[in-house]
Amino acid sequence: NIATCRLQSASQLPGYMGRPVRLFASLLQFFSISAHCRSIPEASNKLTLTKVATNNLGGLGPSNGARELRYAHVTTMSDGTKVDLVITNASSYEFTSVGSTNGLNKVRRRISHKSKHAEDVVEGNIGVIGVRPKDHVDLIFSFVRSETGESVTLDYVYMTFFDMDNGPNHKALESVTVHGVDSIIAARNHEFYLALDACTMHSRSTEPGYDCDDPEDANALHDHRCHGSSKSVDGKRRAVMVGLRHVSSFHVTLAVSVGHGHGRAFMFAGESSALKEESARFCKATVEPKREQLQLELAGQTLPIWVVILVGVIVGAACFSFVLGVFCRKHEQEKEEDETTRLLQVESGLSDEERRERREKAAKSALARAEEAQSRGVGDAAAVQRMQIRAERDELVGRIKARYAFQGKEEPRNLGTATLQELQELLR
């Protein structure tokens, strides 16, 4: 089942390789119980963070009003209702540089083609929340109606966390924990620790980062090479996307280990197209059901796994019994033929009377075995009939040989190959 699911996710392979692999996976799935095999779900609502309505997380400002960080009009429902993303802290939150950090990422854009240094700083489409060193904050991400503030439930959405790195000398490590996830998607060679424990995603940075490698666009994660550095940073390898099913709110914990400086900036956004083709892992509660709950769909009917196993055992036992019965009947038939041949062998030293008695004894023995087999119901009707014909034939051959010996004539040479009717005619 695991191999089948892995092969079915070969869509990122080139056409000349992917098509044969997916065909082989389909054949495997036909012969295996892989109903729980899942592909990456499509988002019912794509989140776009481009406008900050309130920036007052924990009441630290710089905005006034509700103690929240609100992103306005992040998505629109099928009925036209606009939805806001509201982030509130469920634990204490303190950050000295919150005014210049929280909200949206800063993107530098050149405003003049004549000067290389003429740039303007604008807001991007990635949300940012700062956390100071040796601290953590529990956050509640909620989806509400923009006009009324009522909670809304989205069928399936993605949230991506970017720039998973830390300070120099392995200090100020970033960690992100998201509860209640349905799936996680990350690059196969990601550069951070990533685990999915039941339905909780745990991630922690392992590589140092710099300001110059911060992503500017949620859908464009490229290699960044900072000035004066020989190492490039691939933004895709330091990002993780989590899928959330039937969600109105979810719990996120951001933490920073011991380090220097003002803290770390955690960056997040909605679905990132740059990660959509990467490998996915799913929550065990939905992907790996208990063994007794595994089901197989057969002819439109869903059968529990224990029924499939029971039927397989019964069919296997029946096939084994049939093969064993055929082998035993064939062995018994060969044994009877060898015994009959042995009894019919006439030694050169025997007299005519002894030969006649030996043939009669062999014929009676064969007839007795046939009657016994028929009475016990052993073997099929054809086998019993063959034994009866053989016994009758042996008796006729014995009588013909006895008559020719009494008359002093030479026995016919074709007695061994003559049919039962020919023997009866010859005796008459």
Phi, psi and chi 1 to 4 in degrees:
 res  aa     phi    psi   chi1   chi2   chi3   chi4
   1 ASN       -  -41.6  -67.4  -22.0      -      -
   2 ILE   -64.9  -42.8  -65.0  175.4      -      -
   3 ALA   -62.3  -39.7      -      -      -      -
   4 THR   -63.0  -44.4  -56.3      -      -      -
   5 CYS   -64.7  -39.6  -66.6      -      -      -
   6 ARG   -65.4  -42.1  -64.9  -62.4 -174.3 -169.4
   7 LEU   -68.5  -33.6  -70.9  173.7      -      -
   8 GLN   -68.6  -19.2  -74.7  178.2  -18.5      -
   9 SER   -93.1   28.8   61.4      -      -      -
  10 ALA   -91.4   27.6      -      -      -      -
  11 SER   -68.8  -21.2   58.8      -      -      -
  12 GLN   -80.3   -6.9   67.6  -86.4   10.1      -
  13 LEU   -74.8  155.0  -67.2  175.6      -      -
  14 PRO   -61.0  161.0  -21.1   30.5      -      -
  15 GLY   -57.5  -43.5      -      -      -      -
  16 TYR   -69.4  -17.8   65.5   92.6      -      -
  17 MET  -102.7  -39.6  -65.2  176.9   59.5      -
  18 GLY   -66.4  -40.4      -      -      -      -
  19 ARG   -63.3  -48.3  -78.3 -170.4  -69.0  -90.6
  20 PRO   -62.4  -38.0  -21.3   32.4      -      -
  21 VAL   -65.3  -43.6  170.1      -      -      -
  22 ARG   -68.2  -33.4  -72.4 -170.2  -68.1  -87.6
  23 LEU   -64.3  -43.9  176.7   60.4      -      -
  24 PHE   -62.6  -38.6  179.9   64.2      -      -
  25 ALA   -64.3  -37.0      -      -      -      -
  26 SER   -65.3  -39.0  -60.0      -      -      -
  27 LEU   -65.6  -40.0  -66.4  176.3      -      -
  28 LEU   -62.5  -41.8  -79.2 -178.9      -      -
  29 GLN   -64.9  -30.7 -172.5  179.8   23.7      -
  30 PHE   -64.3  -32.4 -179.2   77.1      -      -
  31 PHE  -103.1   10.0  -67.5  103.1      -      -
  32 SER  -132.6  162.9   65.3      -      -      -
  33 ILE   -92.3   88.9  -54.7  170.5      -      -
  34 SER  -127.0   39.0   54.1      -      -      -
  35 ALA   -66.1  -22.1      -      -      -      -
  36 HIS   -88.7    5.9   60.6  -80.2      -      -
  37 CYS   -66.5  129.4 -140.7      -      -      -
  38 ARG  -127.3  148.6  -68.2  178.7   54.1 -171.5
  39 SER  -102.3  170.3   58.9      -      -      -
  40 ILE   -67.5  119.7  -60.9  177.5      -      -
  41 PRO   -67.7  152.9  -14.2   28.3      -      -
  42 GLU   -85.2  141.7  -69.9  -67.7  -25.5      -
  43 ALA   -74.5  133.6      -      -      -      -
  44 SER   -75.6  -28.9   61.0      -      -      -
  45 ASN  -138.4  127.3  -60.9   85.2      -      -
  46 LYS   -97.0  127.8  -65.4 -173.3  177.8 -178.1
  47 LEU   -89.3  136.4  -52.7  179.7      -      -
  48 THR  -131.0  117.2  -57.0      -      -      -
  49 LEU  -102.9   98.0  -79.4   60.2      -      -
  50 THR  -129.6   -9.5   56.6      -      -      -
  51 LYS  -139.1  125.0 -179.0 -179.9  179.5 -178.7
  52 VAL   -98.0  116.6  176.9      -      -      -
  53 ALA   -87.0  -39.5      -      -      -      -
  54 THR  -138.8  129.8  -56.3      -      -      -
  55 ASN  -124.7   78.8 -169.0  -10.4      -      -
  56 ASN  -144.4   45.9 -168.8   26.4      -      -
  57 LEU   -63.1  125.7 -176.4   61.9      -      -
  58 GLY    70.3   10.6      -      -      -      -
  59 GLY    73.7   18.4      -      -      -      -
  60 LEU   -92.3   -0.5  -59.6 -179.9      -      -
  61 GLY    80.0 -167.7      -      -      -      -
  62 PRO   -78.0  -10.8   29.8  -34.5      -      -
  63 SER   -82.3  166.6  -59.3      -      -      -
  64 ASN  -104.0  176.1  -62.5  -37.9      -      -
  65 GLY    99.8 -145.8      -      -      -      -
  66 ALA   -61.1  147.6      -      -      -      -
  67 ARG   -81.5   77.8  -60.2  164.1   61.6   92.3
  68 GLU  -157.2  164.7   64.6 -174.9   20.2      -
  69 LEU  -115.7  109.6  175.4   57.9      -      -
  70 ARG  -113.7  126.9  178.4 -174.9  -70.8 -101.3
  71 TYR  -104.3  121.1  -64.3   91.4      -      -
  72 ALA   -85.6  142.2      -      -      -      -
  73 HIS    52.7   52.6  -56.0  165.8      -      -
  74 VAL   -73.8  -24.6  -64.4      -      -      -
  75 THR  -160.2  168.4 -172.3      -      -      -
  76 THR  -128.5  131.7  -56.8      -      -      -
  77 MET   -79.0  172.0  -58.0 -175.0   68.4      -
  78 SER   -62.9  -26.9   57.7      -      -      -
  79 ASP   -89.6    8.4   59.0   -2.9      -      -
  80 GLY    91.1   -0.6      -      -      -      -
  81 THR   -72.0  128.5  -58.3      -      -      -
  82 LYS   -85.7  142.9  -64.9 -174.1  178.8  -61.2
  83 VAL  -121.6  137.9  178.6      -      -      -
  84 ASP  -106.5  151.4  -69.0   -7.5      -      -
  85 LEU  -103.1  118.9  172.2   61.3      -      -
  86 VAL  -113.2  126.3  178.0      -      -      -
  87 ILE  -115.2  124.2  -57.3  175.7      -      -
  88 THR  -126.6  155.0   57.3      -      -      -
  89 ASN   -94.1  132.0   57.0  -57.6      -      -
  90 ALA   -96.6   -5.6      -      -      -      -
  91 SER  -131.0  175.2   63.9      -      -      -
  92 SER   -62.8  145.0   60.9      -      -      -
  93 TYR  -138.2  124.8  176.9   67.3      -      -
  94 GLU  -140.4  134.7  -65.3 -178.5    8.1      -
  95 PHE  -157.9  126.1 -166.3   63.3      -      -
  96 THR   -73.1  -33.8   55.5      -      -      -
  97 SER  -103.8   33.1  -57.7      -      -      -
  98 VAL   -63.2  -33.6   64.9      -      -      -
  99 GLY   -64.1  -33.8      -      -      -      -
 100 SER   -98.5    1.5   60.0      -      -      -
 101 THR  -114.9  -56.1  -58.3      -      -      -
 102 ASN   -65.7  150.7  -70.6   -0.6      -      -
 103 GLY   121.4 -110.3      -      -      -      -
 104 LEU  -125.2  155.4  -68.7  171.1      -      -
 105 ASN   -68.6  154.1   63.3  -37.1      -      -
 106 LYS   -97.7  129.1  -50.5  -58.7 -179.9 -178.2
 107 VAL  -119.5  131.1 -179.9      -      -      -
 108 ARG   -91.3  126.5  -63.8 -175.7 -179.9  -84.1
 109 ARG  -123.4  133.9  -65.8  -74.9 -174.3  -97.2
 110 ARG   -73.5  131.4 -175.4 -177.1  -59.1  176.7
 111 ILE  -108.0   -3.7   58.7  176.8      -      -
 112 SER  -141.5  131.7  175.0      -      -      -
 113 HIS   -81.4  -14.6  -63.7  -76.0      -      -
 114 LYS   -81.7  -33.7  -62.6 -179.0  179.7  179.4
 115 SER  -111.9  133.4  173.8      -      -      -
 116 LYS   -73.4  -20.3  -64.7 -177.3  178.7  179.5
 117 HIS  -104.2    1.5  -56.0  -73.8      -      -
 118 ALA   -80.4  105.5      -      -      -      -
 119 GLU  -132.9  157.2  -65.6  179.9  -22.3      -
 120 ASP  -129.7  144.8 -172.0   18.8      -      -
 121 VAL  -100.5  121.5  177.8      -      -      -
 122 VAL  -125.6  167.7  -63.1      -      -      -
 123 GLU   -87.2  142.0  -67.3 -177.7  -27.9      -
 124 GLY   -97.2 -152.3      -      -      -      -
 125 ASN  -120.1   30.1   59.6   -2.9      -      -
 126 ILE  -124.0  126.9  -61.8  177.8      -      -
 127 GLY   -75.6  151.2      -      -      -      -
 128 VAL  -136.8  136.7 -179.0      -      -      -
 129 ILE  -136.3  128.6  -66.5  179.1      -      -
 130 GLY   -94.4  143.4      -      -      -      -
 131 VAL  -133.8  132.6  178.1      -      -      -
 132 ARG   -77.3  161.5   64.5 -178.7 -177.7  177.6
 133 PRO   -61.4  151.1  -21.9   32.7      -      -
 134 LYS    54.6   44.8 -159.7  179.0  177.5  179.3
 135 ASP  -151.3  166.0 -161.3    0.0      -      -
 136 HIS  -148.8  162.4   77.3  -80.4      -      -
 137 VAL  -144.5  134.8   57.4      -      -      -
 138 ASP   -94.2  124.2  -64.7  -34.1      -      -
 139 LEU  -118.7  148.0  -57.9  172.8      -      -
 140 ILE  -113.6  116.2  -56.4  -61.8      -      -
 141 PHE   -93.3  121.1  -74.0   58.4      -      -
 142 SER  -126.7  146.5  -56.1      -      -      -
 143 PHE  -107.9  124.8  -62.1  104.2      -      -
 144 VAL  -134.6  159.5  -60.6      -      -      -
 145 ARG   -69.4  136.5  -62.6  178.5 -176.2  -90.1
 146 SER   -64.2  -35.1  -59.6      -      -      -
 147 GLU   -84.9  -43.2  -63.6 -179.8   -3.6      -
 148 THR  -104.7  -20.1   62.6      -      -      -
 149 GLY    80.7    6.4      -      -      -      -
 150 GLU   -74.0  146.5  -62.8  177.7   -4.4      -
 151 SER   -69.1  140.3  176.4      -      -      -
 152 VAL  -126.4  152.9  -63.1      -      -      -
 153 THR  -111.2  126.9  -59.8      -      -      -
 154 LEU  -102.3  138.7  -56.0 -179.7      -      -
 155 ASP   -64.2  -51.2  -69.1  -22.2      -      -
 156 TYR  -155.7  125.4 -153.3   98.1      -      -
 157 VAL  -137.2  159.9  -65.6      -      -      -
 158 TYR  -117.0  144.4  -73.9  103.4      -      -
 159 MET  -129.7  128.3 -177.2   68.3   67.5      -
 160 THR  -111.6  137.4  -52.2      -      -      -
 161 PHE  -114.2  127.2  -66.8   87.7      -      -
 162 PHE  -110.2  171.5  -54.4   92.2      -      -
 163 ASP    54.4   49.4 -163.0   33.2      -      -
 164 MET   -77.3   90.6  -67.8  -66.2  -59.5      -
 165 ASP  -143.6 -179.0   53.0   25.0      -      -
 166 ASN  -139.5  179.6   46.3 -102.6      -      -
 167 GLY   -76.9  178.0      -      -      -      -
 168 PRO   -68.3  161.8   24.4  -33.2      -      -
 169 ASN    59.3   30.2  -59.5  -37.7      -      -
 170 HIS    57.4   40.6 -151.5   63.7      -      -
 171 LYS  -111.2  161.8  -61.5  -69.3 -174.7  178.9
 172 ALA    53.1   55.7      -      -      -      -
 173 LEU   -71.1  136.1  -55.4 -179.2      -      -
 174 GLU   -92.8  140.3  -61.8  178.4    2.0      -
 175 SER  -138.1  139.0   65.3      -      -      -
 176 VAL  -127.1  130.2  177.8      -      -      -
 177 THR  -125.2  125.9  -57.1      -      -      -
 178 VAL  -122.3  127.1 -176.6      -      -      -
 179 HIS   -98.8  148.9  -57.9  -90.3      -      -
 180 GLY    74.1   31.8      -      -      -      -
 181 VAL   -85.5  154.9  -55.4      -      -      -
 182 ASP   -99.6  -31.5  178.2   71.2      -      -
 183 SER  -155.3  158.6   62.1      -      -      -
 184 ILE  -131.5  142.4   61.3  172.7      -      -
 185 ILE  -130.2  127.4  -56.9  174.5      -      -
 186 ALA  -151.0  161.8      -      -      -      -
 187 ALA   -64.1  146.3      -      -      -      -
 188 ARG   -61.4  -33.8  -68.3  175.4  175.6   81.8
 189 ASN  -106.4   43.7   53.9  -10.3      -      -
 190 HIS   -64.1  152.6   53.6   79.8      -      -
 191 GLU  -107.0   48.1  -63.2  179.0  -18.7      -
 192 PHE  -161.4  162.5   57.6   93.5      -      -
 193 TYR   -74.6  134.9  169.1   79.3      -      -
 194 LEU  -144.4  130.9  179.3   62.6      -      -
 195 ALA  -145.1  150.9      -      -      -      -
 196 LEU  -123.1  101.8 -178.9   59.6      -      -
 197 ASP   -99.5  106.1 -178.6   11.3      -      -
 198 ALA    57.4 -111.0      -      -      -      -
 199 CYS  -118.2   30.4  -66.8      -      -      -
 200 THR  -122.2  127.5  -59.6      -      -      -
 201 MET   -94.7  129.2 -173.6  -85.8  -69.8      -
 202 HIS  -118.6  130.7  -57.1  -84.6      -      -
 203 SER  -139.8  148.0   63.2      -      -      -
 204 ARG  -150.0  137.0 -176.7  178.5   64.5 -108.6
 205 SER   -70.3  150.2   63.6      -      -      -
 206 THR  -132.2   -9.8   58.1      -      -      -
 207 GLU  -122.4  147.0  -61.4  -67.8  -26.1      -
 208 PRO   -73.4  154.4   26.4  -33.6      -      -
 209 GLY  -135.9  170.8      -      -      -      -
 210 TYR  -136.5  164.7  -47.0   92.3      -      -
 211 ASP   -63.4  -30.5  -68.8  -20.9      -      -
 212 CYS   -75.0  -12.3   56.2      -      -      -
 213 ASP  -100.1    7.4   61.9   23.6      -      -
 214 ASP   -66.1  134.7  -67.3  -15.4      -      -
 215 PRO   -67.9  145.5   25.6  -34.0      -      -
 216 GLU  -102.5  -26.2  -63.7 -178.1   -8.6      -
 217 ASP  -132.6  131.9 -171.2  -14.8      -      -
 218 ALA   -63.2  -25.3      -      -      -      -
 219 ASN  -102.9    3.8  -63.0  -51.7      -      -
 220 ALA  -132.0   92.5      -      -      -      -
 221 LEU  -108.1  109.1  -57.0  178.7      -      -
 222 HIS  -120.7  176.3  -53.3  -64.1      -      -
 223 ASP   -74.0  136.5  -72.3  -18.2      -      -
 224 HIS  -121.3  132.3  -63.8  -87.7      -      -
 225 ARG  -119.8  111.5 -173.6 -179.3  -62.0  -86.1
 226 CYS   -72.3  152.4  -63.2      -      -      -
 227 HIS   -64.1  126.6 -179.6   69.4      -      -
 228 GLY    84.6    3.4      -      -      -      -
 229 SER  -111.9  141.4  174.7      -      -      -
 230 SER   -90.1   -9.7   59.8      -      -      -
 231 LYS  -104.5  132.2 -176.5  179.2  179.6 -179.3
 232 SER   -95.3  153.2   62.7      -      -      -
 233 VAL  -117.8  123.0  176.9      -      -      -
 234 ASP   -91.5  114.3 -172.5   -6.1      -      -
 235 GLY   -62.6  -29.3      -      -      -      -
 236 LYS   -67.5  -33.1 -177.0 -172.5  -62.6 -174.2
 237 ARG   -79.7   -3.3  -62.6  169.8   64.1  179.4
 238 ARG  -122.5   31.7  -62.2 -168.4  179.6 -174.3
 239 ALA  -134.1  150.8      -      -      -      -
 240 VAL  -139.0  138.7   57.2      -      -      -
 241 MET  -115.5  130.9 -173.4  163.8   62.3      -
 242 VAL  -112.1  139.5  -60.7      -      -      -
 243 GLY  -100.3  137.7      -      -      -      -
 244 LEU  -125.5  127.6  -57.0  157.6      -      -
 245 ARG  -108.8  134.8 -177.2 -177.2  -62.5  -86.3
 246 HIS    47.7   60.8  -57.7  -51.5      -      -
 247 VAL  -114.6  135.1   59.1      -      -      -
 248 SER  -113.5  -25.8   58.0      -      -      -
 249 SER  -158.9  156.3   63.9      -      -      -
 250 PHE  -149.2  161.1   57.7   98.3      -      -
 251 HIS  -105.0  130.2 -179.8 -163.4      -      -
 252 VAL  -128.8  136.6  178.0      -      -      -
 253 THR  -118.2  124.3  -60.6      -      -      -
 254 LEU  -110.5  133.8  -53.2  178.7      -      -
 255 ALA  -142.9  150.3      -      -      -      -
 256 VAL  -130.9  133.4  179.9      -      -      -
 257 SER   -80.1 -173.8   66.3      -      -      -
 258 VAL   -63.2  135.1  176.8      -      -      -
 259 GLY  -172.5 -175.8      -      -      -      -
 260 HIS  -110.0  167.0  -57.4  -73.8      -      -
 261 GLY    95.3 -170.1      -      -      -      -
 262 HIS   -83.2  -12.7  -61.7  -70.5      -      -
 263 GLY   130.3 -167.9      -      -      -      -
 264 ARG  -121.8  146.2  -55.3  -64.1  -62.0  178.4
 265 ALA  -101.4  118.7      -      -      -      -
 266 PHE   -90.5  128.4  -69.5   84.2      -      -
 267 MET  -113.5  138.2  -49.2 -178.1   74.4      -
 268 PHE  -150.9  160.1   55.3   91.6      -      -
 269 ALA  -161.3 -172.4      -      -      -      -
 270 GLY   -81.0 -143.4      -      -      -      -
 271 GLU   -66.0  135.6  176.9 -179.7  -27.3      -
 272 SER  -110.3  117.9  174.3      -      -      -
 273 SER   -64.4  -20.9   58.4      -      -      -
 274 ALA   -68.4  -21.4      -      -      -      -
 275 LEU  -106.6   -2.2  -67.4  174.5      -      -
 276 LYS   -65.2  -26.9 -161.9   60.5 -173.3  -65.1
 277 GLU   -93.2    4.9  -61.8  -60.7  -32.1      -
 278 GLU   -84.3  173.5  -61.9  -64.4  -26.4      -
 279 SER   -75.2  149.7   60.0      -      -      -
 280 ALA  -121.2  150.0      -      -      -      -
 281 ARG  -123.9  145.0  -78.8 -175.4  -82.7  174.7
 282 PHE  -117.2  155.8  -65.0   92.3      -      -
 283 CYS   -59.2  132.6  171.5      -      -      -
 284 LYS   -62.8  -27.7  -67.8 -176.7  178.1 -179.7
 285 ALA   -65.4  -25.6      -      -      -      -
 286 THR  -108.9  -19.7   57.1      -      -      -
 287 VAL  -100.5  -35.8  177.2      -      -      -
 288 GLU  -115.5   77.0  -60.3  179.4    4.7      -
 289 PRO   -67.5  164.6   23.9  -32.3      -      -
 290 LYS   -61.5  152.9  -64.0 -179.1  179.6  179.0
 291 ARG   -59.5  -37.3 -176.7  170.3  -62.2  -86.3
 292 GLU   -73.2  -10.9   59.0  -92.3   24.8      -
 293 GLN   -97.8   -3.6  -66.1  176.9  -16.9      -
 294 LEU   -64.8  140.4  -75.2  175.4      -      -
 295 GLN  -132.6  154.6  -63.6  177.1  -18.0      -
 296 LEU  -125.4  128.9  173.5   66.3      -      -
 297 GLU   -90.7  119.6 -172.6  172.4  -13.4      -
 298 LEU  -134.3  119.8 -179.8   63.5      -      -
 299 ALA    53.4   40.2      -      -      -      -
 300 GLY    81.3   -2.3      -      -      -      -
 301 GLN  -111.8  139.9  -59.7  -65.5  -32.8      -
 302 THR   -95.9  120.2  -58.0      -      -      -
 303 LEU  -111.1  137.6  -56.8  177.6      -      -
 304 PRO   -65.2  157.3  -18.3   30.4      -      -
 305 ILE   -66.0  -31.9 -174.3   60.3      -      -
 306 TRP   -67.9  -30.4   66.5  -92.7      -      -
 307 VAL   -68.3  -40.9  174.1      -      -      -
 308 VAL   -63.4  -42.1  177.9      -      -      -
 309 ILE   -65.6  -42.5  -65.2  176.8      -      -
 310 LEU   -62.4  -45.0  179.4   61.0      -      -
 311 VAL   -62.6  -40.2  172.4      -      -      -
 312 GLY   -63.3  -40.8      -      -      -      -
 313 VAL   -64.5  -42.5  170.8      -      -      -
 314 ILE   -64.9  -46.1  -66.4  174.8      -      -
 315 VAL   -63.2  -41.8  172.6      -      -      -
 316 GLY   -62.9  -41.8      -      -      -      -
 317 ALA   -65.2  -39.8      -      -      -      -
 318 ALA   -64.1  -43.3      -      -      -      -
 319 CYS   -63.5  -41.9  -66.6      -      -      -
 320 PHE   -64.4  -41.2  177.3   76.8      -      -
 321 SER   -64.2  -40.3  -59.6      -      -      -
 322 PHE   -63.7  -47.4  174.6   76.5      -      -
 323 VAL   -63.7  -41.4  173.7      -      -      -
 324 LEU   -64.8  -39.3 -176.8   62.0      -      -
 325 GLY   -64.2  -43.1      -      -      -      -
 326 VAL   -61.7  -43.8  170.7      -      -      -
 327 PHE   -63.3  -42.5  174.9   78.7      -      -
 328 CYS   -66.4  -41.3  -68.2      -      -      -
 329 ARG   -64.6  -41.1  -74.1 -164.5  -63.5  -89.4
 330 LYS   -65.0  -40.9 -176.3  176.8 -179.4  179.9
 331 HIS   -65.5  -40.4  179.2   70.1      -      -
 332 GLU   -65.8  -39.2 -175.6  178.8   -4.2      -
 333 GLN   -65.1  -43.6 -178.4  179.5   -7.4      -
 334 GLU   -64.2  -36.9  -67.6  176.5   -8.2      -
 335 LYS   -65.7  -41.3 -176.9  178.0  179.3 -179.0
 336 GLU   -65.9  -40.8  -68.3  174.3   -7.0      -
 337 GLU   -64.3  -38.9  -68.7  177.1   -6.3      -
 338 ASP   -65.4  -39.2  -66.6  -19.2      -      -
 339 GLU   -68.5  -40.4 -174.8  177.3   -2.8      -
 340 THR   -64.0  -42.5  -57.3      -      -      -
 341 THR   -62.8  -39.4  -57.3      -      -      -
 342 ARG   -65.9  -38.8 -178.6 -179.8   59.2   82.7
 343 LEU   -70.6  -29.1  -67.8  174.5      -      -
 344 LEU   -85.0   -8.8  -70.4  175.1      -      -
 345 GLN   -67.8  129.6  -70.4  178.1   -9.6      -
 346 VAL  -107.7  120.5  179.4      -      -      -
 347 GLU   -78.2  149.9  -62.1 -179.6    2.5      -
 348 SER   -67.9  -22.2   59.6      -      -      -
 349 GLY   -85.3   -5.3      -      -      -      -
 350 LEU   -82.3  149.1  -65.0  178.0      -      -
 351 SER   -80.9  170.9   62.7      -      -      -
 352 ASP   -62.2  -38.3  -66.0  -21.0      -      -
 353 GLU   -65.1  -41.6 -176.9   65.0   22.9      -
 354 GLU   -67.3  -36.7  -70.1  174.4  -20.0      -
 355 ARG   -63.6  -43.5  -67.0  176.1 -175.8  177.0
 356 ARG   -62.8  -45.3 -176.2 -178.4   61.5   80.1
 357 GLU   -62.3  -38.2  -68.1  178.5   -3.8      -
 358 ARG   -66.3  -40.9 -167.2  178.9 -174.7   87.9
 359 ARG   -67.3  -41.6  -73.8 -168.9  -68.2  -91.2
 360 GLU   -62.8  -39.8  -69.2  179.0   -5.4      -
 361 LYS   -63.9  -41.2 -177.3  178.6  179.1 -179.2
 362 ALA   -65.4  -40.8      -      -      -      -
 363 ALA   -64.9  -42.9      -      -      -      -
 364 LYS   -65.5  -38.3  -69.4  179.8 -179.8  179.2
 365 SER   -64.2  -43.8  176.7      -      -      -
 366 ALA   -64.5  -41.3      -      -      -      -
 367 LEU   -65.1  -38.7 -177.4   60.9      -      -
 368 ALA   -66.4  -40.8      -      -      -      -
 369 ARG   -65.5  -38.2  -73.2 -164.8  -58.5  -88.2
 370 ALA   -64.5  -43.8      -      -      -      -
 371 GLU   -65.8  -38.6  -67.0  176.7   -8.2      -
 372 GLU   -65.6  -42.4 -178.6 -178.5    0.2      -
 373 ALA   -63.6  -39.0      -      -      -      -
 374 GLN   -68.2  -37.2 -172.5  175.6   13.2      -
 375 SER   -69.2  -34.7   62.5      -      -      -
 376 ARG   -83.5  -11.4  -70.2 -175.8  -55.9  165.7
 377 GLY    75.3   23.1      -      -      -      -
 378 VAL   -86.3  133.7  178.5      -      -      -
 379 GLY    81.1  174.1      -      -      -      -
 380 ASP   -96.1  172.6   52.9    7.7      -      -
 381 ALA   -64.0  -34.0      -      -      -      -
 382 ALA   -65.4  -39.7      -      -      -      -
 383 ALA   -65.4  -42.4      -      -      -      -
 384 VAL   -62.3  -42.4  174.5      -      -      -
 385 GLN   -64.3  -38.3 -174.7  177.6    7.7      -
 386 ARG   -64.3  -39.4  -74.4 -164.6  -59.6  -89.9
 387 MET   -67.6  -38.3  -68.3 -163.7  -54.2      -
 388 GLN   -64.4  -42.4  -69.2  176.5  -13.7      -
 389 ILE   -64.4  -39.2  -66.3  174.8      -      -
 390 ARG   -65.0  -41.1 -173.5 -177.6  -59.5  112.7
 391 ALA   -64.7  -42.9      -      -      -      -
 392 GLU   -65.1  -39.2 -174.5  176.8   -4.0      -
 393 ARG   -65.1  -42.6 -173.0  178.4 -178.5  -79.9
 394 ASP   -63.1  -38.1  -67.6  -19.5      -      -
 395 GLU   -65.1  -41.8 -176.4 -179.9    1.6      -
 396 LEU   -64.2  -43.3  -69.2  174.5      -      -
 397 VAL   -60.9  -40.3  170.6      -      -      -
 398 GLY   -64.2  -41.6      -      -      -      -
 399 ARG   -67.9  -39.5  -68.4  173.1   61.4 -175.8
 400 ILE   -64.8  -44.4  -68.5  173.5      -      -
 401 LYS   -63.7  -38.9  -71.3 -175.5  176.0 -177.1
 402 ALA   -65.0  -40.5      -      -      -      -
 403 ARG   -65.0  -45.8  176.9  174.6  -64.8 -179.7
 404 TYR   -65.1  -35.5  -87.1   82.4      -      -
 405 ALA   -67.7  -38.5      -      -      -      -
 406 PHE   -64.6  -37.3  178.2   76.8      -      -
 407 GLN   -83.7   -7.7  -65.3  177.0   -2.5      -
 408 GLY    74.0   25.1      -      -      -      -
 409 LYS  -102.3  161.5  -62.2 -179.9 -179.5  179.1
 410 GLU   -79.7  135.5 -174.9  179.4   -1.5      -
 411 GLU   -68.5  145.0  -61.5  177.2   -2.2      -
 412 PRO   -61.0  145.8  -21.8   32.7      -      -
 413 ARG   -85.0  -12.6  -63.4 -176.7  179.2  -85.2
 414 ASN  -100.9   21.2   61.2  -17.5      -      -
 415 LEU   -65.3  -33.2  -69.7 -180.0      -      -
 416 GLY   -70.0  -25.5      -      -      -      -
 417 THR  -109.4   -2.1   58.4      -      -      -
 418 ALA   -71.5  147.5      -      -      -      -
 419 THR   -78.4  172.0   62.7      -      -      -
 420 LEU   -64.3  -39.9 -173.3   60.3      -      -
 421 GLN   -65.9  -39.6  -65.2  178.6   -5.9      -
 422 GLU   -64.4  -37.4  -69.0  174.3  -11.6      -
 423 LEU   -66.3  -40.2  -68.0  176.5      -      -
 424 GLN   -64.1  -40.8  -69.2  174.4   -8.7      -
 425 GLU   -64.1  -41.8  -69.0  -66.7  -25.7      -
 426 LEU   -65.0  -37.1 -174.7   59.5      -      -
 427 LEU   -68.9  -35.1 -177.2   60.8      -      -
 428 ARG   -70.2      -  -75.6 -164.4  -67.2  -91.6
